[in-house]
Amino acid sequence: MLPLSSQQQHLCEPEQAGAFSPRFILCKALRITGHVDTVALQNALDDVVARHEMLRSVIVRDACPPYQQVHPPSPVPLTVRDLPPMPSHVRQQVAEEQLARAEASSMDLEQLPLLRAELARFDSHDSVLSLVSHHCACDGWSMNLVERDLAACYAARTGEHPLDLPKAPQYQDYTRWQRNQLAQPAALARLAYWREQLDGARMFTLPTDRPVPASYTEPYLRYSFGVGAEEMATVSRFVKAERFSGFMVMLAVFNVLAHRISGTLDPAVSTMFHGRSEPQFRDTVGFFLDFLTMRTDLSGCRSFRDVLISTRATCLQAYEHEVPHRQVLQAIPSLGEPMTNPGNSYVVFGFWDSSLTSTTTGPFRIGDGFSVIRKPERARVRRNEQLPGGVTFNTGTVPSGELVGSLQFSPETFDETTVAGWVSDYCQILTTAMADPDREWELL
């Protein structure tokens, strides 16, 4: 019986019941060139599960208190399919469809390990490998680790080179470390900062088209969008010249959007945070993802540059006083009051930079190489993994320089036209603001 981390405890809260949905999954798909030894691949997948306990752990929620239990390693379900013959120019589209297929799948939390794989072969030297896990065991960073470790284990199994991976502390080690940190006086001092920073604040929410249901029955949808490389080159130059991070710029744009939607001059936006500030756990697979509430004062801002400066100050202070989101909500229960209104939907904002988020030291290689198959998309809606509730607004950059984004939402709560309007406004604010950062921000 192992205690839960603060993040896991948050998942066990009644309002987060959807976190244990069989569709609260995350997926990765890799385009592989070269022959794949399926026996070595199976063994490598099993090696990864043996290396990382969280891929073979369950959270026992009906106990008081809930706890996690680690089980012995077991084989990873691997499906191998041969695709019908097709010309090379349509294979990329089919590869993307394989990722969509994985995203539409589900995972029973009682069926360990919490990792599934499918190898879809175009021919003997061209294939797509899909990996699926559950958010209770993994986050995005962890999936990068799974990819890296799978590559290393496969290379060792095929005799390409000896296994050489860094030591991977287990998630239970992180849980013990976190519990010890939260018992220190410094944690109380950081929590005092949040009490002051969020005094009188209410979490920014999105107005719904229909009341939020007690539970969701329809699949979530993802509205995908993008901003071209030429426009994003302007953003990149500005970030480097003015010493802002990409996240700060994208959050500042979201702050302007929040004002446009609600009229608030101090939006308190829930933002995704990787939760891995402690270097010793950067090779650990588990649910580290957490949230930081960024409350930015816009009242004294004249230009978008001023909004950026205020947003940067908010971010830097938040990073300095990092505390688990659950502790903040317990200390400031009024922060979550808007979520008690069924006409409001919780929203969390995230940003990732492809040049910074990779945990791999080199390419994933089975045979000659690979390519990650996700392409930038614009105004495309499709079925998506389930969320515990609410909305996620994600943006990120890809190696081509483009911005890709998605707004994940429930069609039971929002109309597609509503979502499309917010996305259009966000992109318009971004491009207009970057063309003239000194323009009055309320006129963007």
Solvent accessible surface area in square Angstrom, and as a share of the most:
residue,aa,sasa,rsa
1,M,169,0.76
2,L,36,0.18
3,P,51,0.32
4,L,6,0.03
5,S,0,0.00
6,S,4,0.03
7,Q,9,0.04
8,Q,0,0.00
9,Q,54,0.24
10,H,22,0.10
11,L,7,0.04
12,C,34,0.21
13,E,45,0.20
14,P,114,0.72
15,E,118,0.53
16,Q,34,0.15
17,A,62,0.48
18,G,24,0.23
19,A,0,0.00
20,F,21,0.09
21,S,25,0.16
22,P,69,0.44
23,R,27,0.10
24,F,15,0.06
25,I,2,0.01
26,L,18,0.09
27,C,27,0.16
28,K,33,0.14
29,A,2,0.02
30,L,0,0.00
31,R,35,0.13
32,I,0,0.00
33,T,59,0.34
34,G,7,0.07
35,H,110,0.49
36,V,8,0.05
37,D,55,0.29
38,T,42,0.24
39,V,107,0.62
40,A,6,0.05
41,L,0,0.00
42,Q,48,0.21
43,N,48,0.25
44,A,0,0.00
45,L,0,0.00
46,D,37,0.19
47,D,38,0.20
48,V,0,0.00
49,V,0,0.00
50,A,48,0.37
51,R,51,0.19
52,H,3,0.01
53,E,30,0.13
54,M,7,0.03
55,L,0,0.00
56,R,26,0.10
57,S,4,0.03
58,V,23,0.13
59,I,26,0.13
60,V,32,0.19
61,R,120,0.44
62,D,138,0.72
63,A,31,0.24
64,C,137,0.82
65,P,100,0.63
66,P,41,0.26
67,Y,35,0.13
68,Q,2,0.01
69,Q,73,0.32
70,V,47,0.27
71,H,64,0.28
72,P,102,0.64
73,P,76,0.48
74,S,40,0.26
75,P,97,0.61
76,V,2,0.01
77,P,61,0.38
78,L,37,0.18
79,T,68,0.39
80,V,56,0.32
81,R,66,0.24
82,D,102,0.53
83,L,20,0.10
84,P,88,0.55
85,P,133,0.83
86,M,37,0.17
87,P,74,0.46
88,S,87,0.56
89,H,148,0.66
90,V,45,0.26
91,R,33,0.12
92,Q,47,0.21
93,Q,116,0.51
94,V,27,0.15
95,A,0,0.00
96,E,29,0.13
97,E,81,0.36
98,Q,15,0.07
99,L,10,0.05
100,A,29,0.23
101,R,122,0.45
102,A,10,0.08
103,E,4,0.02
104,A,40,0.31
105,S,41,0.26
106,S,67,0.43
107,M,3,0.01
108,D,72,0.37
109,L,29,0.15
110,E,131,0.59
111,Q,105,0.47
112,L,42,0.21
113,P,1,0.01
114,L,4,0.02
115,L,0,0.00
116,R,54,0.20
117,A,6,0.05
118,E,29,0.13
119,L,0,0.00
120,A,1,0.01
121,R,70,0.26
122,F,13,0.05
123,D,63,0.32
124,S,76,0.49
125,H,109,0.49
126,D,18,0.09
127,S,2,0.01
128,V,1,0.01
129,L,0,0.00
130,S,5,0.03
131,L,0,0.00
132,V,13,0.07
133,S,0,0.00
134,H,0,0.00
135,H,31,0.14
136,C,6,0.04
137,A,0,0.00
138,C,0,0.00
139,D,6,0.03
140,G,47,0.45
141,W,57,0.20
142,S,0,0.00
143,M,6,0.03
144,N,25,0.13
145,L,0,0.00
146,V,0,0.00
147,E,7,0.03
148,R,25,0.09
149,D,0,0.00
150,L,0,0.00
151,A,15,0.12
152,A,15,0.11
153,C,3,0.02
154,Y,10,0.04
155,A,4,0.03
156,A,35,0.27
157,R,123,0.45
158,T,60,0.35
159,G,64,0.62
160,E,107,0.48
161,H,87,0.39
162,P,114,0.72
163,L,98,0.49
164,D,126,0.65
165,L,36,0.18
166,P,61,0.39
167,K,175,0.74
168,A,13,0.10
169,P,26,0.17
170,Q,40,0.18
171,Y,2,0.01
172,Q,38,0.17
173,D,49,0.25
174,Y,9,0.03
175,T,1,0.01
176,R,119,0.43
177,W,74,0.26
178,Q,10,0.04
179,R,119,0.43
180,N,81,0.42
181,Q,59,0.26
182,L,51,0.25
183,A,82,0.64
184,Q,71,0.31
185,P,104,0.66
186,A,54,0.42
187,A,6,0.05
188,L,121,0.60
189,A,65,0.51
190,R,61,0.22
191,L,21,0.10
192,A,52,0.40
193,Y,38,0.14
194,W,4,0.01
195,R,121,0.44
196,E,140,0.63
197,Q,47,0.21
198,L,0,0.00
199,D,104,0.54
200,G,56,0.54
201,A,5,0.04
202,R,104,0.38
203,M,4,0.02
204,F,11,0.05
205,T,17,0.10
206,L,5,0.02
207,P,66,0.41
208,T,25,0.15
209,D,62,0.32
210,R,91,0.33
211,P,95,0.60
212,V,48,0.28
213,P,39,0.25
214,A,118,0.91
215,S,78,0.50
216,Y,47,0.18
217,T,118,0.68
218,E,84,0.38
219,P,46,0.29
220,Y,0,0.00
221,L,41,0.21
222,R,29,0.10
223,Y,21,0.08
224,S,5,0.03
225,F,7,0.03
226,G,13,0.13
227,V,9,0.05
228,G,18,0.17
229,A,41,0.32
230,E,148,0.66
231,E,81,0.36
232,M,11,0.05
233,A,37,0.29
234,T,44,0.26
235,V,7,0.04
236,S,50,0.32
237,R,151,0.55
238,F,23,0.09
239,V,27,0.15
240,K,160,0.68
241,A,80,0.62
242,E,63,0.28
243,R,204,0.74
244,F,13,0.05
245,S,46,0.30
246,G,21,0.20
247,F,27,0.11
248,M,14,0.06
249,V,0,0.00
250,M,2,0.01
251,L,0,0.00
252,A,0,0.00
253,V,0,0.00
254,F,2,0.01
255,N,0,0.00
256,V,4,0.02
257,L,3,0.01
258,A,0,0.00
259,H,36,0.16
260,R,95,0.35
261,I,42,0.21
262,S,65,0.42
263,G,47,0.45
264,T,36,0.21
265,L,77,0.38
266,D,53,0.27
267,P,2,0.01
268,A,2,0.01
269,V,0,0.00
270,S,0,0.00
271,T,2,0.01
272,M,53,0.24
273,F,24,0.10
274,H,77,0.34
275,G,8,0.07
276,R,2,0.01
277,S,58,0.37
278,E,52,0.23
279,P,91,0.57
280,Q,95,0.42
281,F,2,0.01
282,R,100,0.37
283,D,31,0.16
284,T,1,0.01
285,V,3,0.01
286,G,0,0.00
287,F,9,0.04
288,F,0,0.00
289,L,39,0.19
290,D,16,0.08
291,F,32,0.13
292,L,6,0.03
293,T,5,0.03
294,M,2,0.01
295,R,47,0.17
296,T,0,0.00
297,D,82,0.43
298,L,1,0.01
299,S,76,0.49
300,G,76,0.73
301,C,21,0.13
302,R,146,0.53
303,S,2,0.01
304,F,0,0.00
305,R,63,0.23
306,D,45,0.23
307,V,0,0.00
308,L,0,0.00
309,I,83,0.42
310,S,25,0.16
311,T,0,0.00
312,R,62,0.23
313,A,55,0.42
314,T,14,0.08
315,C,0,0.00
316,L,96,0.48
317,Q,78,0.35
318,A,1,0.01
319,Y,82,0.31
320,E,116,0.52
321,H,34,0.15
322,E,51,0.23
323,V,6,0.03
324,P,18,0.11
325,H,5,0.02
326,R,48,0.17
327,Q,37,0.17
328,V,7,0.04
329,L,43,0.21
330,Q,105,0.47
331,A,27,0.21
332,I,16,0.08
333,P,101,0.64
334,S,34,0.22
335,L,0,0.00
336,G,18,0.18
337,E,84,0.38
338,P,23,0.15
339,M,67,0.30
340,T,116,0.67
341,N,77,0.40
342,P,74,0.47
343,G,30,0.29
344,N,36,0.18
345,S,4,0.02
346,Y,45,0.17
347,V,1,0.01
348,V,7,0.04
349,F,0,0.00
350,G,1,0.01
351,F,40,0.17
352,W,94,0.33
353,D,33,0.17
354,S,33,0.21
355,S,92,0.59
356,L,142,0.71
357,T,53,0.31
358,S,66,0.43
359,T,24,0.14
360,T,39,0.23
361,T,138,0.80
362,G,36,0.35
363,P,70,0.44
364,F,2,0.01
365,R,106,0.39
366,I,0,0.00
367,G,47,0.45
368,D,112,0.58
369,G,8,0.08
370,F,61,0.25
371,S,55,0.35
372,V,79,0.45
373,I,1,0.01
374,R,85,0.31
375,K,105,0.45
376,P,38,0.24
377,E,21,0.09
378,R,125,0.46
379,A,72,0.56
380,R,105,0.38
381,V,45,0.26
382,R,31,0.11
383,R,116,0.42
384,N,0,0.00
385,E,17,0.07
386,Q,19,0.08
387,L,20,0.10
388,P,30,0.19
389,G,26,0.25
390,G,9,0.09
391,V,2,0.01
392,T,12,0.07
393,F,3,0.01
394,N,31,0.16
395,T,1,0.00
396,G,0,0.00
397,T,27,0.16
398,V,21,0.12
399,P,129,0.81
400,S,71,0.46
401,G,32,0.31
402,E,34,0.15
403,L,0,0.00
404,V,16,0.09
405,G,9,0.09
406,S,13,0.08
407,L,1,0.00
408,Q,17,0.08
409,F,1,0.01
410,S,2,0.01
411,P,35,0.22
412,E,36,0.16
413,T,1,0.01
414,F,4,0.02
415,D,56,0.29
416,E,85,0.38
417,T,111,0.65
418,T,35,0.20
419,V,0,0.00
420,A,29,0.23
421,G,33,0.32
422,W,25,0.09
423,V,6,0.04
424,S,67,0.43
425,D,44,0.23
426,Y,0,0.00
427,C,25,0.15
428,Q,71,0.31
429,I,0,0.00
430,L,1,0.01
431,T,51,0.30
432,T,30,0.17
433,A,0,0.00
434,M,9,0.04
435,A,84,0.65
436,D,64,0.33
437,P,19,0.12
438,D,66,0.34
439,R,102,0.37
440,E,76,0.34
441,W,5,0.02
442,E,95,0.43
443,L,112,0.56
444,L,14,0.07
